[in-house]
């Protein structure tokens, strides 16, 4: 599936921004990651000791993944994001290949097969970023035809169906729904037609609900969630322990390292899925709000980067990455306080898990790259039509004689 012309912005635009791209975003993510390591140690200490492991095991592994994540972030930050117009297809192909491997040879844990190489690598995390990059490139290349069924909605449905379907087979409901909703969001940002947006949003929500209730795991989680809304004492064991930890924390918390819910056999997955409950128990409501505020600030910086992107491709990439990371965080925190049904996803930059950390940092690196090329007078909403008009007016000028590649300066 071709991606159209490859646009390489002029060098002076690439050097216009801050060398870091967005120093506020870089400092914000660095701070959250450092805070995450502290809370990971606190949340995993008692659990690991009680099962006979080193208390530093989780943090040690996370530090190794952090180094890999910093390398991936550096690569994404330094390489012009327009190169992904050439690399998007191999990336999505790699993600699909790994998802197929998981279905056949993935390691079984807790009734699901989600990881490779001892469960340490989860291709569904890579698939989220791969879908954002591939769809941003594809939507940018097909921006003249997105309103048509054959070139717009149908190919989009096939792409999302293939990736989300493989993730649902693991089964991983939250990751599958995340991929589906991210694709829908990027399409809605591209078409800018309120009627199509409203129709597509309604279809997306309906399909997401059907996907969840069609699977036994999804139905069980939804039943438990609805039961808990009616009577918290009848909610799932996991939710009861999470709410108990939050109540223990109160306003200022029990103190760093002093929480009791993380003890072995009490709160399930204290250093992965449930780390937000541990944060509130030990640092109180104020600590929980600080984490929420960190992701709110990340959302602000990400949308700001999207609004100043030099072209529609950068705007779509920045929007997709921002909604993905912040959406994962809101879902995790919402689950822990009983707002959403249990999803089982990680809290970015906090939960133990190498795949999530590496891919999230890679996404941040790509955001910084777009920020470095941004301009202060950009307006995201003009790109859909402005780029299309430019393409029609200068279609002949986009053909390059060098190696068959096309390039243009905006």
C-alpha positions as CSV (number, residue, x, y, z in Angstrom):
1,X,0.0,0.0,0.0
2,X,1.8,3.1,-1.2
3,X,2.2,6.2,1.0
4,X,2.6,8.8,-1.7
5,X,5.2,11.5,-1.9
6,X,7.9,11.8,0.8
7,X,8.1,15.3,2.0
8,X,11.3,16.6,3.4
9,X,11.1,20.0,5.0
10,X,13.8,22.5,4.3
11,X,16.8,22.5,6.7
12,X,16.1,25.9,8.1
13,X,12.7,24.7,9.4
14,X,14.3,21.7,11.1
15,X,16.7,23.9,13.0
16,X,14.1,26.5,14.0
17,X,13.0,24.9,17.3
18,X,14.8,24.2,20.6
19,X,17.6,21.5,20.3
20,X,15.6,19.4,22.7
21,X,12.4,20.0,20.8
22,X,10.3,20.8,23.9
23,X,12.4,21.1,27.0
24,X,9.3,21.3,29.2
25,X,8.1,17.9,27.9
26,X,11.5,16.4,28.3
27,X,11.8,17.6,31.9
28,X,8.2,16.5,32.6
29,X,8.7,12.9,31.4
30,X,12.1,12.7,33.1
31,X,10.6,13.7,36.4
32,X,7.7,11.2,36.0
33,X,10.0,8.4,35.1
34,X,12.3,9.1,38.1
35,X,9.3,9.3,40.4
36,X,8.0,6.1,38.8
37,X,11.2,4.2,39.7
38,X,10.9,5.3,43.4
39,X,7.3,4.2,43.5
40,X,8.1,0.9,41.7
41,X,10.7,0.1,44.4
42,X,8.2,0.9,47.1
43,X,5.4,-1.1,45.5
44,X,7.5,-4.2,44.8
45,X,9.7,-4.4,47.8
46,X,7.5,-6.4,50.2
47,X,6.0,-8.5,47.4
48,X,9.4,-9.6,46.1
49,X,10.8,-10.3,49.6
50,X,7.8,-12.4,50.5
51,X,8.3,-14.7,47.5
52,X,12.0,-15.0,48.1
53,X,13.3,-12.6,45.5
54,X,15.7,-9.7,45.8
55,X,13.9,-6.5,46.8
56,X,15.8,-4.7,44.0
57,X,14.8,-7.1,41.2
58,X,11.9,-5.1,39.7
59,X,13.8,-1.8,39.8
60,X,16.9,-3.5,38.4
61,X,15.0,-4.8,35.4
62,X,13.2,-1.5,34.9
63,X,16.5,0.3,34.8
64,X,17.7,-1.9,32.0
65,X,14.5,-1.3,30.1
66,X,14.9,2.4,30.8
67,X,18.3,2.5,29.1
68,X,16.8,0.8,26.1
69,X,13.9,3.3,26.2
70,X,16.3,6.2,26.3
71,X,18.2,4.8,23.3
72,X,14.9,4.4,21.4
73,X,13.8,7.9,22.5
74,X,17.1,9.4,21.3
75,X,16.8,7.7,17.9
76,X,13.2,8.9,17.4
77,X,14.1,12.4,18.5
78,X,17.1,12.7,16.2
79,X,15.8,11.1,13.0
80,X,13.5,13.4,11.0
81,X,10.0,12.0,11.4
82,X,9.3,12.3,7.6
83,X,11.5,9.2,7.2
84,X,8.7,7.2,8.7
85,X,6.9,7.6,5.4
86,X,9.3,5.0,4.1
87,X,9.6,2.9,7.3
88,X,5.9,2.8,8.3
89,X,5.1,-0.3,6.2
90,X,8.0,-2.4,7.5
91,X,7.2,-1.3,11.1
92,X,3.5,-2.4,10.9
93,X,4.5,-5.6,9.2
94,X,7.0,-6.4,12.0
95,X,4.3,-5.6,14.6
96,X,1.8,-8.0,12.9
97,X,4.4,-10.7,12.6
98,X,5.2,-10.5,16.3
99,X,1.5,-10.6,17.1
100,X,1.1,-13.7,15.0
101,X,4.0,-15.3,16.9
102,X,2.3,-14.5,20.2
103,X,-0.8,-16.3,19.1
104,X,1.2,-19.5,18.3
105,X,4.2,-19.5,20.7
106,X,3.5,-16.9,23.3
107,X,3.9,-17.7,26.9
108,X,0.7,-18.3,28.9
109,X,0.3,-16.2,32.0
110,X,-3.0,-15.6,33.9
111,X,-5.0,-17.2,31.2
112,X,-3.6,-15.1,28.3
113,X,-0.7,-15.3,25.8
114,X,0.7,-11.8,25.5
115,X,4.5,-12.1,25.6
116,X,7.5,-13.5,23.9
117,X,11.0,-14.5,25.3
118,X,9.7,-15.4,28.7
119,X,6.9,-12.9,28.6
120,X,9.3,-9.9,28.8
121,X,8.4,-8.6,25.3
122,X,4.8,-7.7,24.6
123,X,4.2,-7.0,20.9
124,X,0.8,-5.4,21.6
125,X,2.7,-2.4,23.0
126,X,4.7,-2.0,19.8
127,X,1.5,-2.4,17.8
128,X,0.0,0.7,19.4
129,X,2.9,2.9,18.3
130,X,3.1,1.1,14.9
131,X,-0.6,1.7,14.2
132,X,-0.2,5.4,15.0
133,X,2.8,5.8,12.7
134,X,1.4,3.7,9.9
135,X,-2.1,5.3,9.9
136,X,-0.7,8.8,10.2
137,X,1.5,8.2,7.1
138,X,-1.4,6.4,5.3
139,X,-4.0,9.1,6.1
140,X,-1.5,11.8,5.1
141,X,-0.8,10.1,1.7
142,X,-4.5,9.4,1.0
143,X,-5.8,12.8,2.3
144,X,-7.5,13.6,-1.0
145,X,-9.6,10.4,-0.9
146,X,-10.5,10.0,2.8
147,X,-14.2,10.9,2.3
148,X,-14.7,8.0,-0.1
149,X,-15.7,4.6,1.1
150,X,-13.4,2.6,-1.1
151,X,-10.2,4.6,-0.3
152,X,-11.1,5.8,3.2
153,X,-13.2,3.8,5.7
154,X,-12.9,0.4,4.1
155,X,-9.0,0.3,4.1
156,X,-9.0,1.8,7.5
157,X,-11.3,-0.9,8.8
158,X,-9.1,-3.6,7.3
159,X,-5.9,-2.3,8.8
160,X,-7.4,-1.8,12.3
161,X,-9.3,-5.1,12.1
162,X,-6.1,-7.1,11.3
163,X,-4.1,-5.6,14.2
164,X,-6.9,-5.4,16.8
165,X,-8.1,-8.9,15.9
166,X,-4.7,-10.4,16.6
167,X,-4.5,-8.6,19.9
168,X,-8.0,-9.8,20.9
169,X,-6.9,-13.4,20.2
170,X,-4.3,-13.2,23.0
171,X,-6.7,-12.1,24.6
172,X,-5.9,-8.5,25.5
173,X,-9.1,-6.5,25.5
174,X,-7.7,-3.1,26.6
175,X,-4.9,-3.1,24.0
176,X,-7.3,-4.2,21.3
177,X,-9.8,-1.5,22.1
178,X,-6.9,1.1,22.4
179,X,-5.7,0.3,18.9
180,X,-9.2,0.5,17.5
181,X,-10.0,3.8,19.1
182,X,-6.6,5.3,18.1
183,X,-7.3,4.5,14.5
184,X,-10.7,6.0,14.7
185,X,-9.3,9.2,16.4
186,X,-6.7,9.7,13.7
187,X,-9.3,9.3,10.9
188,X,-11.6,11.8,12.6
189,X,-8.8,14.3,12.9
190,X,-8.0,13.8,9.2
191,X,-11.5,14.2,7.6
192,X,-12.7,17.2,9.6
193,X,-16.3,16.6,8.5
194,X,-18.6,16.8,11.6
195,X,-21.2,14.4,10.1
196,X,-18.6,11.8,9.3
197,X,-17.0,12.3,12.7
198,X,-20.3,11.8,14.5
199,X,-21.2,8.7,12.5
200,X,-17.7,7.2,12.9
201,X,-17.6,7.9,16.6
202,X,-20.9,6.2,17.2
203,X,-19.8,3.2,15.1
204,X,-16.5,3.0,17.0
205,X,-18.2,3.1,20.4
206,X,-20.7,0.5,19.4
207,X,-18.0,-1.8,17.9
208,X,-15.8,-1.4,21.0
209,X,-18.7,-2.4,23.2
210,X,-19.6,-5.4,21.0
211,X,-15.9,-6.5,21.0
212,X,-15.9,-6.5,24.8
213,X,-19.2,-8.2,25.5
214,X,-18.6,-10.8,22.8
215,X,-15.7,-12.3,24.8
216,X,-16.1,-14.2,28.1
217,X,-13.4,-12.1,29.8
218,X,-15.0,-8.9,28.7
219,X,-18.5,-9.9,29.8
220,X,-17.1,-11.0,33.2
221,X,-15.4,-7.7,33.7
222,X,-18.4,-5.7,32.6
223,X,-20.7,-7.7,35.0
224,X,-18.3,-7.1,37.9
225,X,-18.1,-3.4,37.1
226,X,-21.9,-3.0,37.0
227,X,-22.2,-5.0,40.2
228,X,-19.7,-2.8,41.9
229,X,-21.5,0.3,40.8
230,X,-24.6,-0.9,42.5
231,X,-22.9,-2.2,45.6
232,X,-19.1,-1.6,46.2
233,X,-19.1,-4.5,48.7
234,X,-20.0,-6.9,45.8
235,X,-17.3,-5.6,43.4
236,X,-14.4,-7.8,42.4
237,X,-11.7,-8.7,44.9
238,X,-9.2,-6.5,43.0
239,X,-11.4,-3.5,43.1
240,X,-12.2,-3.9,46.8
241,X,-8.5,-4.1,47.6
242,X,-7.8,-1.0,45.4
243,X,-10.5,1.1,47.0
244,X,-9.3,0.0,50.5
245,X,-5.8,1.2,49.6
246,X,-7.2,4.5,48.4
247,X,-9.2,4.9,51.6
248,X,-6.1,4.1,53.7
249,X,-4.2,6.9,52.0
250,X,-6.6,9.7,52.8
251,X,-5.4,13.2,52.0
252,X,-1.6,12.9,52.6
253,X,-1.0,9.2,52.7
254,X,0.6,6.7,55.1
255,X,4.1,7.7,54.1
256,X,6.4,6.5,51.3
257,X,7.1,2.8,51.8
258,X,4.6,2.5,54.6
259,X,1.6,1.2,52.6
260,X,0.2,-2.2,53.6
261,X,-1.9,-3.1,50.5
262,X,1.2,-4.1,48.6
263,X,1.9,-7.0,50.9
264,X,1.9,-10.4,49.2
265,X,-1.6,-11.8,48.8
266,X,-3.4,-8.5,49.3
267,X,-3.6,-6.0,46.4
268,X,-3.1,-7.9,43.1
269,X,-0.2,-6.7,40.9
270,X,0.9,-3.9,43.2
271,X,3.9,-2.9,41.1
272,X,2.3,-3.3,37.6
273,X,-1.5,-2.7,37.1
274,X,-2.2,-1.5,40.6
275,X,0.7,0.9,41.2
276,X,-1.6,3.9,41.2
277,X,-3.5,2.6,44.2
278,X,-0.2,2.1,46.0
279,X,0.8,5.7,45.2
280,X,-2.4,7.1,46.7
281,X,-2.1,4.8,49.8
282,X,1.4,6.0,50.5
283,X,1.2,9.6,49.2
284,X,-2.5,10.3,49.6
285,X,-5.0,12.0,47.4
286,X,-2.4,14.8,46.9
287,X,0.1,12.3,45.5
288,X,-2.6,10.8,43.2
289,X,-3.5,14.3,42.0
290,X,0.1,15.1,41.3
291,X,0.4,12.0,39.0
292,X,-2.9,13.1,37.3
293,X,-1.5,16.6,36.9
294,X,1.7,15.2,35.3
295,X,-0.3,13.5,32.6
296,X,-2.5,16.6,32.2
297,X,0.6,18.6,31.5
298,X,1.9,16.0,29.1
299,X,-1.4,16.3,27.2
300,X,-1.0,20.1,27.1
301,X,2.5,19.8,25.7
302,X,1.5,17.1,23.2
303,X,-1.4,19.1,21.8
304,X,0.7,22.2,21.6
305,X,3.3,20.3,19.6
306,X,0.6,19.0,17.3
307,X,-0.8,22.5,16.8
308,X,2.7,23.8,15.8
309,X,3.7,20.9,13.6
310,X,5.1,21.9,10.2
311,X,2.6,19.7,8.3
312,X,-0.4,17.4,8.7
313,X,1.8,14.3,9.1
314,X,3.5,15.8,12.1
315,X,0.2,16.9,13.5
316,X,-1.4,13.5,13.2
317,X,1.7,11.8,14.7
318,X,1.8,14.2,17.7
319,X,-1.9,13.9,18.3
320,X,-2.0,10.1,18.1
321,X,1.0,9.7,20.5
322,X,-0.4,12.2,23.0
323,X,-3.9,10.6,23.1
324,X,-2.4,7.2,23.3
325,X,-0.1,7.8,26.3
326,X,-2.5,10.0,28.2
327,X,-5.4,7.8,27.4
328,X,-3.6,4.7,28.8
329,X,-2.8,6.7,31.9
330,X,-6.4,7.9,32.4
331,X,-7.7,4.4,31.9
332,X,-5.4,2.9,34.4
333,X,-6.1,5.5,37.0
334,X,-9.8,5.4,36.3
335,X,-9.9,1.7,36.8
336,X,-8.1,1.9,40.2
337,X,-10.7,4.4,41.5
338,X,-13.6,2.5,40.1
339,X,-14.6,4.8,37.3
340,X,-14.0,2.3,34.5
341,X,-14.2,-1.5,34.2
342,X,-11.0,-3.4,35.0
343,X,-8.7,-3.2,31.9
344,X,-5.3,-4.5,33.0
345,X,-3.2,-1.9,31.2
346,X,0.0,-0.3,32.6
347,X,0.4,3.2,34.0
348,X,3.0,4.7,31.6
349,X,6.4,5.6,33.2
350,X,5.3,4.1,36.5
351,X,4.2,0.4,36.1
352,X,6.8,-2.3,35.9
353,X,7.0,-3.5,32.3
354,X,9.8,-3.1,29.8
355,X,7.7,-3.1,26.6
356,X,5.5,-0.3,27.7
357,X,8.3,1.8,29.0
358,X,10.5,1.4,25.9
359,X,7.6,2.1,23.4
360,X,6.3,5.0,25.5
361,X,9.7,6.7,25.6
362,X,10.0,6.1,21.8
363,X,6.8,7.9,21.4
364,X,8.0,10.8,23.5
365,X,11.2,10.9,21.3
366,X,9.0,11.2,18.2
367,X,7.1,14.1,19.9
368,X,10.3,15.9,20.6
369,X,11.4,15.5,17.0
370,X,8.2,17.0,15.7
371,X,8.5,19.9,18.3
372,X,12.0,20.6,17.1
373,X,10.7,21.2,13.6
374,X,7.6,23.1,14.6
375,X,6.7,26.7,14.0
376,X,4.9,29.1,16.3
377,X,2.2,30.2,13.8
378,X,1.1,26.7,12.8
379,X,-2.6,25.6,12.9
380,X,-3.3,22.0,12.9
381,X,-6.8,22.3,11.4
382,X,-5.6,24.0,8.2
383,X,-3.5,21.0,7.1
384,X,-6.1,18.7,5.8
385,X,-7.2,21.1,3.1
386,X,-4.1,23.2,2.7
387,X,-1.8,20.2,2.1
388,X,-4.3,18.7,-0.3
389,X,-4.6,22.0,-2.3
390,X,-0.8,22.3,-2.4
391,X,-0.6,18.8,-3.7
392,X,-3.0,19.4,-6.5
393,X,-1.5,22.7,-7.5
394,X,2.1,21.3,-7.6
395,X,1.5,17.7,-8.4
396,X,4.1,17.8,-11.2
397,X,6.7,19.4,-9.0
398,X,6.6,16.5,-6.6
399,X,8.2,14.0,-8.9
400,X,11.9,13.5,-8.3
401,X,14.4,12.2,-10.7
402,X,16.7,10.9,-8.0
403,X,16.0,7.3,-7.2
404,X,12.3,7.6,-7.9
405,X,11.7,9.3,-4.5
406,X,9.6,12.4,-4.4
407,X,10.3,15.4,-2.3
408,X,8.9,18.9,-1.8
409,X,9.4,22.0,0.2
410,X,6.4,23.5,1.8
